[in-house]
């Protein structure tokens, strides 16, 4: 069986509870380790609805893109807070350059927008974000899940089953192709295109 890696979950206070909990539970059940990345390790973050809380595993200054097989960006107020911090924006930009699965739901694509990665990409988001993405050169589709190369995006909590299924499927395909080889010397260099 292919080795399964870690998933970087970018989180700040005010995240949408279900958009954090449901994908994390599915990923954990599928054998992945979800690491919560926030401003500072040990901080307790609370969901917008007050149903979920999470403790930050690693601060943004402690993380390395090469340690992660996938990225999860839950929605709510969290992405808007994270995109105000250039360290998170740069981490998203660097992770996207690896071509590994990047999943953003609801307001999550705000981080992709701030990282200026959206031009020419096909994705979806919360209805109020869709217009922003369209104006910034993205091809916006209003459906439950959109997969465009390494991106998986969805609109809202009702879409979480399709969203999480697509993410787990993309991770599985990456493993089958041998694109995820954490721990092997020099293995990640082939993932980076020149330039």
C-alpha positions in Angstrom: 0.0 0.0 0.0 1.2 3.5 -0.9 2.6 5.6 2.0 0.2 8.3 3.1 1.5 11.7 4.1 0.5 14.7 6.1 -2.2 17.2 5.2 -1.6 20.9 6.1 -4.8 22.4 7.4 -4.5 26.2 7.5 -6.6 27.6 10.3 -7.4 30.8 12.2 -10.2 31.7 14.6 -13.7 31.9 13.2 -13.4 28.9 10.8 -16.6 27.2 9.6 -17.0 24.3 12.1 -18.2 21.6 9.6 -15.7 22.6 6.9 -12.9 21.9 9.4 -14.4 18.8 11.1 -15.8 16.8 8.3 -12.8 16.8 6.0 -10.4 16.3 8.9 -12.4 13.2 10.1 -12.5 11.7 6.6 -8.8 12.3 6.0 -7.9 10.8 9.4 -10.1 7.8 8.7 -8.4 7.3 5.4 -5.0 7.1 7.1 -3.7 10.7 6.7 -2.3 12.8 9.5 -3.9 16.3 9.5 -1.6 19.0 11.0 -3.2 22.2 12.0 -1.1 25.2 11.0 -1.8 28.5 12.6 0.0 31.6 13.7 1.5 30.0 16.8 1.8 26.4 18.0 -0.4 25.6 21.0 -3.0 28.3 20.3 -6.6 27.2 20.6 -8.8 28.2 17.7 -12.6 28.3 17.8 -15.1 27.7 15.1 -17.6 30.4 14.1 -20.5 28.3 15.3 -18.9 27.4 18.6 -19.2 23.7 17.9 -15.5 23.0 17.2 -12.2 24.0 18.6 -8.7 23.1 17.4 -5.2 23.4 18.8 -2.5 24.6 16.4 0.1 21.8 15.9 2.7 24.1 14.2 3.1 27.8 13.8 3.5 29.1 10.2 7.2 29.8 10.8 7.9 26.1 11.6 6.4 24.5 8.5 8.1 23.2 5.3 6.0 22.7 2.1 7.9 19.5 1.4 6.5 17.8 4.5 2.9 17.8 3.2 1.1 15.6 0.7 -2.0 17.9 0.6 -3.4 21.1 1.8 -6.8 21.9 3.3 -8.2 25.4 3.6 -11.6 25.4 5.5 -13.8 28.5 5.1 -15.6 30.8 7.5 -13.8 33.9 8.7 -10.5 32.0 8.9 -9.2 32.5 5.3 -9.7 36.2 5.4 -7.6 36.4 8.6 -4.9 34.2 7.2 -4.6 36.1 3.9 -3.7 39.3 5.9 -0.5 37.4 6.9 2.1 37.2 4.1 3.6 34.1 5.6 0.4 32.1 4.9 0.0 33.6 1.5 3.6 32.6 0.6 3.1 29.1 2.0 0.0 28.6 -0.2 1.9 29.9 -3.2 4.9 27.6 -2.5 2.6 24.6 -1.9 0.7 25.2 -5.1 4.0 25.1 -7.1 4.5 21.5 -6.0 1.4 20.4 -7.9 0.1 18.4 -5.0 -3.6 18.5 -4.0 -4.8 21.8 -2.6 -8.4 21.8 -1.4 -10.3 25.1 -0.5 -13.9 25.3 0.5 -16.4 28.3 0.9 -14.2 31.4 1.7 -11.0 29.3 1.4 -10.3 30.5 -2.2 -9.7 34.0 -0.7 -6.2 32.7 0.1 -5.7 31.6 -3.5 -6.9 35.0 -4.7 -4.5 36.9 -2.4 -1.7 34.6 -3.5 -2.6 35.7 -7.1 -2.9 32.1 -8.3 -6.5 32.2 -9.7 -5.9 33.6 -13.2 -7.0 31.1 -15.8 -7.9 28.5 -13.2 -11.4 26.9 -12.9 -12.9 26.8 -9.4 -15.9 27.5 -7.2 -16.4 29.3 -3.9 -19.0 30.8 -1.6 -21.3 32.9 -3.8 -20.0 36.3 -2.6 -16.4 35.2 -3.4 -17.3 33.9 -6.9 -17.7 37.4 -8.3 -14.3 38.5 -6.9 -12.6 35.4 -8.5 -14.4 36.0 -11.8 -13.2 39.6 -11.9 -9.7 38.5 -11.1 -9.6 36.2 -14.2 -10.7 32.9 -12.8 -13.3 30.6 -14.6 -15.9 30.2 -11.9 -18.4 27.3 -11.9 -21.3 27.2 -9.5 -21.5 23.5 -8.6 -20.7 21.3 -5.5 -17.1 20.5 -6.4 -14.7 21.6 -9.1 -11.4 19.8 -9.7 -8.9 21.7 -11.8 -5.5 20.0 -12.0 -4.3 20.0 -8.3 -7.1 22.2 -7.0 -10.3 20.9 -5.4 -12.8 23.7 -4.5 -16.4 23.7 -3.1 -19.0 26.3 -2.2 -20.4 25.6 1.2 -21.0 23.0 4.0 -23.6 21.2 1.9 -20.9 20.3 -0.6 -18.5 18.7 1.9 -19.2 15.1 1.0 -18.3 15.7 -2.7 -15.4 18.0 -1.7 -13.8 15.5 0.7 -14.3 12.6 -1.6 -12.6 14.4 -4.4 -9.7 15.4 -2.1 -9.2 11.8 -0.9 -9.4 10.6 -4.6 -6.7 13.1 -5.7 -4.4 12.1 -2.9 -4.8 8.4 -3.8 -4.0 9.2 -7.5 -0.9 11.1 -6.4 0.3 8.1 -4.3 -0.4 5.7 -7.2 1.8 7.8 -9.5 4.5 7.8 -6.9 4.3 11.6 -6.7 4.5 11.5 -2.9 7.7 10.1 -1.5 8.2 11.9 1.8 11.4 10.8 3.5 13.3 9.7 0.3 16.3 11.9 -0.4 15.8 14.2 -3.4 12.4 12.8 -4.2 10.5 16.1 -4.1 12.9 17.9 -6.6 11.1 16.3 -9.6 7.8 17.9 -8.5 9.1 21.4 -9.1 9.0 22.7 -12.6 12.0 24.9 -13.6 11.4 28.6 -13.4 
